[in-house]
Amino acid sequence: MKSFLNALQEGRLIELPDVDKEKSLAYLAHMIEAVPDLAGSPELAEEMIARERQCNTGIGLGVACPHVRATGGGELLCAVGWTPAGIDYGATDGKKVHLVVMYYIPDAQKNVYLKEISSLASAIRREDGIQPIATAEDIATVRERLLDWVQAAIDANIPEAKARMIRLEARQAVAEAAAPSAPAGAAPGGLQLVPALFLVENGRMLALCADAALGDSLEKDAGLGELVRQKGQFERAGWRFVFRGATTYGTRTLYDYTAVR
């Protein structure tokens, strides 16, 4: 659920200004096009609409997941649109769509996308469907409900206490984005403290961090896994990481660090 969570943290969750299906797709596509790291000018709006005309992406239960694939590398990107009125989307179950989760999928990220969309579908089932979001009073309430979905997805893989901590970190990041004058993770004396988790399994590592840019940088660091497993201190990307604890679950180990600068 990393790209979905990034969308919530980085302001790509919006109330759709129109219930017209194609206008809504174009609006979300333009949000993804505006991401600075997106290479080139892929004309996503036209591609999304053309693909949707060929194959309806309404998955039922009031949710649609339009997407396009792109050659090459880059990050999996997501934008989320909500409408309380609902869109006549043509979904197979005949229900209006209240949540549109749009994905831009580079070739290198297609397996990540499949895993995320599976987690999203499972979270919808665990959280009793779309109704609490369809009837939400405002976008802030929608964000809270979607963070519940993120927690439900994480709960399937790591202990509940850790999932709750990640959810709190995500909400803190959203609040800081809304109030940029408040420094992220500010601590007495001008220090910044950011919790960071590393899930390691068979040489693969997933970094979970409230600071999205830092988390992305850590996951791209090929030599970081060995440092994490040493359970000490190390420096990366201008931060010092201090070991707090580790828990092993079969072939997986969850390492708990605090990033300080």
Protein Blocks (a to p, Z undefined) as FASTA:
>chain_A
ZZmmmmmmnopaccdfbfbfklmmmmmmmmmmmpmklgcjehlmlmmmmmmmmoccbegj
hiacdddddeheddddddddddfkbpaehpanlpacfbdcdddddfklmmmmmmmmmmmm
mmmmmnnpjklmmmpmbfklmmmmmmmmmmmmmmmmmcfklmmmmmmmmmmmmmmmmmmm
lcghiaehhiacdddddddeehiacdddfblmlmmmmmmmmklmmmmmnopaddeehiac
ddfbdcdehjaccddddddZZ
